[in-house]
Amino acid sequence: MAELRPSGAPGPTAPPAPGPAAPPAFASLFPPGLHAIYGECRRLYPDQPNPLQVTAIVKYWLGGPDPLDYVSMYRNVGSPSANIPEHWHYISFGLSDLYGDSRVHEFTGTDGPSGFGFELTFRLKRETGESAPPTWPAELMQGLARYVFQSENTFCSGDHVSWHSPLDNSESRIQHMLLTEDPQLQPVQTPFGVVTFLQIVGVCTEELHSAQQWNGQGILELLRTVPVAGGPWLITDMRRGETIFEIDPHLQQDRVDKGIETDGSNLSGVSAKCAWDDLSRPPEDDEDSRSICIGTQPRRLSGKDTEQIRETLRRGLEINSKPVLPPINPQRQNGLTHDRTPSRKDSLESESSTAMIPHELIRTRQLESVHLKFNQESGALIPLCLRGRLLHGRHFTYKSITGDMAITFVSTGVEGAFATEEHPYAAHGPWLQILLTEEFVEKMLEDLEDLTSPEEFKLPKEYSWPEKKLKVSILPDVVFDSPLH
């Protein structure tokens, strides 16, 4: 639950928003991290010292459900001469460390990120006659914040979020999101580290798919060139009824298709409904260290495995000539790694992962035959994995959302993998790696062509390559929702 009030209104949980010149006595009582972000907001909006603000009634650190303490809402006049319409500007407070006393975030020093290292923003086109900002974007931001806090996965510019529902619960075609740097808010140095501002950009399903097959940054640049689809500041218009490809059909062929062919995809992995079976051994083999077998309890990924999977997903945005899977390494890094912002713990571990099998007791096994299982949404990304990643010498990881397991496809150009051309299927506990040659990838793309036409798809669907001892099944969601998984 949340309530709406001016940020300057008195209340037990929301002190007034001070400017940079706040009285010393008041500033000493005002949370320093919050004060630093407010200072940047006051720089941008000096005429709006007390904007309307959605605030969590019960703060997250007191047991409330909403991780964001506040979402401030400003009126931005835009710039008509630059095709920037008037809009509402939403800014979150809570993904960064506002307090510095470990009530929410662990303090890691002033040189690295503050908390998760970023706050979210959103720009919504103001409708004619609209005197107050809609509050639904604040709940949208709370939903994204819950994902970050629960998964400890951070966002970075170019990331996409598959939402599968109109962002405002209307009939809008804007049903997904991309993330980019806010065009006006500058990074802030707080007493507890650095805070950057990532802007949410609403997109249509077709635009999301193009971002997945190519890259988010490329689609963001196209959106900037189409005023009604975002323009220079990427302002979301929930009433937009056409995709950028319907507005300008040449964008698909001249920009996106050529980009996919030249660059491949920078989507390095997804959280998915997936599983795998080792067909090399009978299912009653209790000593088998595989991840998933119907009717058995999967073992947990070790901390070192989860660290490598996290690093694999993070490094996927790099477009290097020689991609590398990082070695299994227990060391965690603070600060920025490449162009991705690390999470607070910088791993996929959670409190439920404390009873893991020690890494040293899990041996890497070569498998003779494997069976991969995906739900329809995850299976639809297999051609992207093959064409956009492996044919460009990269890797792609499916991380299960229903269990501690992962499947990583690697090409022969990826170093550091424990799957090899001699033993293309290898498992380290519940983490399976599959090495596919370019010739086999081309064969699979031919056989999996119907995955790109979901409207003609009937589940379950099975694909098999007996000579490679590989089977892939596309199954209904209910199979993965079963306790047996």
N, C-alpha and C positions, 0 to 999 in steps of 0.2 A: 504494500500500500504506500501511496505517496500523497503529498498535499502540495498545493500551488500557492505561492505567495511571493511578493517582492522580496528580493534578497536582502533588502534593508529593513524588512519588517521584523519586529522582535519575536522571539520564539525560543524555546528551551534548547533546540538543536541547531538552529541556523543563525549565527551571529551575522551582523551586517557586513556587507562587503566593503572593506576599507580600500582606499586608494594608496598609492605609494607614500603619500605624506600623512598616513594615519598617525594619531598621537602615540607616543612611545608606550604609554601605559596600556593602551588598547592593543597595540601591535604585539606586545609581549604575551597577551592572552589569546591572540588569534593564531590558529595553527599555521606555522611558517610555510608549509608546502602549499596550503590553500591560499595564503597571502601572496605567494610568488605567482601563482597562476592568475589570481584576480588582477595582479598588476599588469599582466599582459593583456587581459581583457579590457582593463581601463585604458590602456594605451590605444587599443583599437576602437573602443567605444567610450570616449571621454564624456559624451553627452548622455550616457546611460549608466550612471553609477549604481543603480539599484534595479536591475532587470528582473522580470518575472523569473521565478525559479521553482522547479519541481524538486522537492526534497523528500527523502525517505523518512517516514514517520519513526520507524525503529531502525536505527543504524545497523549496518551489517555486523559491525564489531560488538553490537549488543544482542545479536541473534536474529536480526531482521533478514528478510529474503533478498533485499536489493543491495548489490555491492556498491553502487554509486551513491555517495552521500547527497550530491546535488547535480542537477542539470540546469544551467542557466540558459535563457532564451533572449536573444538580442534581435532588434530590427535593423537590418542592413539595407541601405538605400540603393546599393548596387551602383551601376554606371551605364545608363542607357546608351551613351555614345560607344561603349565597348560591348554592347549586346549582353550586359549583365543585369538581369532584372532585379527588382526589389525582392528581398527574401528574408526568411527567419533563419537565424544562425544559432544552433544549439551547441553547447559546450559542456562536457562531462567533468565531474570531479570525483575521483575515487580509485581509478585504475593506477594512478601514481600515489606516492606516499604523501599524504596530507599532514600527518601528525608527527612522524619521526619517533614514536614511542613503542613501535612494534605491535600496536593494537590490531593492525591489518597487515602491514608489509614489514618484512625484515629489513632493517637498515644495513646497507652494504657499502656505504661511503658516498662521498660527494662527486666522485669522478665517473661513476657508472650510472645506470638508469635509476630513476626514482620509482620504486615499486615495480610495476610492469614496464615502466619507461615511456608510457604514452597516455594521452586522454583522447576520447573520441569527439568528433564534431559532425555536424550534419547541416546542410543548407537546403531549405525547403522553400520553393517559390511561393511568394505571398499572393493569395488570391485577391481579386478586386473587392474592396469593401471589408476585407478581413482586418479587424482591429486588434486581435490578440492571437498569439501563436497557438496552433494546435498542440496538444500535449502528447499525442501518440508517439512522436519521435523519441520522447524521453523513455517510454517503456521499451521501444525498440533498442535503444542504447543499453538499457538495463539488461535486456536479453543477451546482447553480445557480451556485456560485462560478466554475466553469470557464466557464460561459456568459458571466458578467459580464466575466471577464478576457479571453476571446477576442473578444467582440463590443464590449466597452467600453460596453455599454448598461447603465444602472443601473436599479434597481427603486425604486418608491415605493409608498406605501400606496394600496390600491385596485387595484394591478396584478394580472393573472392570469397563470398559467403553465399551458399545455396540456401535460400529461405523457403522457396516453394509456396509462397503465399503473398498476396498483396501486402506491402509494408504497412499500410494503414487499414487493413482489413476491409477494403472496399472491393470494387471489381477491377481495379487498376491492373495494367500489364506490368507495372514495376513490382517485381516479385523477388528480386535478388539484389546483392550488393557487391560493389567493388570498393577497395580502400585506397586512398591516396593521401599525400601530404596536404594539409589545409593551406590554401593559397595566401592567407593573410597572417595567421598566427605563427609566430616564430618560436623555435625551441626555447625553453625556459630553464635556467640554472636555478635550482632550489637548494636549500640547505641539505636536502636528502638525495640529491642527484639530478639528472637531466630529464626533462619532460618534453616530448614532441607531441604534435597534434595530428591525428589521422582522421581524415574526413571520410564519412560514409557516402557513397554515391549509389543511388538506386538505379537498377538496370533491368531490362527485359530478359526473358529466358534466352532468346536468340543471342543477345549480347553476352550473357554469361557463358553460353556454350562456346562462343568465339574466344572469350578470354581463357577458357580451359584449354582449347585446342591450340591457341597461339600463346598469348600472355596478357595479363591484366593491364600492364603499362601501355601496350599497343592499343587496346580498346579504349582506355582512358584518353589517350591522345586523339583518337577518332571522335570520341564524345565531345572533346573540347572544340573541335572544328565545326560542330553542328549546334548552333545556338539553342534550338528548341529541345535538344537532347542533353543539355548541360552547359555548353558554352565554356568560356575560359575558366570560370570558377566551379564548374561541374555542379550546378544547382539542380536538385531533383525536382521534377515536375510530375506529380502523381497523376495528372490528367493527360500526360503524353500518351497518345494512342498508336504511335508508329515507332518501330525500331529504326536505328540509324541506317540499316540496310534497306528498309522500305523507303526511307526519306531519300537516300542516295544509293541506288543499287550497285554503283561502281565500287563502293567501299569494300564489299565482300570479295570481289574478284581481284581488284587492283591492289588492295592493301592486306586484307586478312589472309586470303588463300596464298598469296605470294609470301607473306610473312611466315605462315606455317611451313611452307616448302623450304624457305631459306633458313629460318631460325629454329623450327621445331617448337615444342611447347616448354614453358618453364614451370609447369605444374609438376612438382616432383613427387607428390603423394597426396593421398586423401584418407580421411577417416571413413570407414566403410563397413558394410555388413558383408563379411567374407569368412571363409574357413578353408582348411586344407586337410587332406587325409594322405597318409603314407600308404600307398598300395603295395609297397614292397614287403610289408610284414602283416601277419594276421592281426585283426583288431583286438584279439584277446591277449596280445602280448603286453602285459602290464608294465614291463620294464622299458617299453618304448618311450623315448623322450620327445615324441612328436607333439605338436600343438593341439590339434583338433581331431577327435574321433567321436562320432555319434555315440552317445552313451557313456562317455568317459569324461572325467574332469580335467580340463586343460591345465597344464602347469603354467606358472607365471614367468614372464620375462625377467631376467636378472637386471639389476640396475645398470650393468655395463651394456647389456643389449639395448635397453631402452635409450641409453645415452647415444648409442650409435645410430639407432633409428631416428631419433630426434635430429641428430646431425645430418643424417641422410636427407631428411625432409627439408632442413634449413638450407643445405648446400644446393638443393635442386634449382634454385633461382639463378645460380651462376651459369653462364654460358661459356664454359671453358673448352678448350680443344681436347683436354684429357681429364674428364671427370673422375673423381676419386671417392670411393666409399671410405670414410674415416676408419682407422683401426679401432677395435673395441678398447675403450680407454675410460677408466673410472674418473679421470680428472674432469672437473667442471670449470668452465671459463666464465669470468665476469666481464661485463661490458659488451661491446658490439663484436660480433663475429661475422665477417664479410658484410653483406648488406642486409642481414636479418637481425632483428632485435631479439635477444634471448629471453626466455621466461625467467621468472623469479628463481625457480629451482633448476632451470635449464635441463630438464629431463622429463620423461613421460611417467615418472614414478608418482604414486599417490599413497595416501595413508594405508590403503588396502594392499599395498605391495610389500609390506614388511615381512611376509612369510615366504619370500621367494627362494627358489633353489639357488644355492651359492653358484656363482658363475663358474668357478673352477671345477664343479662337479658335473657340469653339463658338457658333453663332448659334441663336437661338430660331426654330424653323420652324413654320409653320402647316400642318397636314396635312388632306387632304381626306377620307381614309378610313382607319380603323384596325381591327386585329384583335387582340383581347385573349385571352390564354390563361391558364387557371388549372387547378391540380389540384383534385380534388373538395373537399378540406377548405377551400381558399381560396375556391373558387367558392360554397360554402355560406354564406360571409360576405357575399356581394354584396347579398342582401336587407337584411341588417343595415346595410351601408354606405348603401344607398339610403333605407331607412325611418328608421333610427335616427340617421343623420348628415345626409344631403343635404336631407331634408325639414325638418330643423331648422336649415338655413342653415349647415351645417358642411362639413368636408372629411374625406376618408379616404384613407390611403396604404397601398399594398402595396409593401413593399421586398423585392426578390428575395433569396432565400438561396442561389441558385445562380449569381448574377452581379451585377455592379454596375449595377443598373437599378432603376427605381421607376415606379409608376403611381399618380397622385393624382387622385381624383375630387373635384371642387369644385362647390359650388352657386353660384348667382348672388349670394348674400349674402356670399361670401368675397372679401375684398380681397387684393391683392398677387399674384394668380395671373397667369400669362402666357397662360392659355387665356381666351378671351372669348366672349360670346354670338355675335359675328360669326365668330370662328374658334374653335370649341369644342374642337378637338383641336390641341394645341401641344406641341412637344418641344424640350427644351433638352438636347442630347446624348442620353444614355440615360434621361432623366427625362421621362415623358409625363404631361401634365395633360389631363383630360377634364372639360369643363364641361357639366353636365346641367341643363336647365330642370326646374321642378317638374312640368310636364305630361309631359315625356318620362320622368321618374322614375316617375310613376304608371303609365305604359304599360309600362315595363320590369318593374315589380313584378308586374303581371298576367302577363306572359309568362314570368317567372322563378319562378313560384309553386312549380313542382315541385322547385326547388333545396332547399326546406325538407323534402323527403321523400327522404333519401338512400337509404333501403331500396328504393325503387322506381326508382333511378337506374341507367342503363346507359351506360357510357363507350365511345367519346367522345360528347359531346352538344354540339350547336351551336345558338346563338340568333343571329338576324340581324334587323336593322332597316335594310333597304335605303334607305329614305327619309332615314335619318340617316347612312348609310354607316358603320355600326358593326356589328361581328361579335364575338361572345363564344363561345369554345370551352372546354369542360370536358374535360380530358384526363387520362389515367392518369399516375401519378407517374413512371413509367419514361421518359416523354417528356422530363421536366425533369431527369432524372438523366443524360441523354445528354450527352457531351462537346460536342455541337453547341450546347448551351445554356450 
